[in-house]
Amino acid sequence: MHPIKFFHPISTWLMRIGMVLFAWVNYFFMLQALNLKSITFYIALVSILFSVLLFVGGFFRKHTLTVVSSIFLILAAVYQIFTFLPIGLTNNFAICLLTGAIAFYFLANGNK
């Protein structure tokens, strides 16, 4: 069975929208605390900011904004993965791995 190539643009936009919604729902409460001495505040800030930029980058012809946003999202996901790794395979570990994989997809494919 062959893939349905018609759905590729729709699926990439759904991933972009999903990254923004996930970052907003998962990290907004950390931004509200405004704890500038906490690393989780900066991880939340990076995740929300660059997921929005990943979404915005989809409207441009050039891949630069998408690729740069993906790099920062991957770095945030890798940091969180190593944070959750000593705890074991938890839901948070799997979610961070999944968001990192989506960001890696956009790093590899850009705005295709």
Sequence and secondary structure as in RCSB ss.txt:
>XXXX:A:sequence
MHPIKFFHPISTWLMRIGMVLFAWVNYFFMLQALNLKSITFYIALVSILFSVLLFVGGFFRKHTLTVVSSIFLIL
AAVYQIFTFLPIGLTNNFAICLLTGAIAFYFLANGNK
>XXXX:A:secstr
    GGGHHHHHHHHHHHHHHHHHHHHHHHHHHT TT HHHHHHHHHHHHHHHHHHHTTSSSSHHHHHHHHHHHH
HHHHHHHHHTTT S HHHHHHHHHHHHHHHHHHHTT 
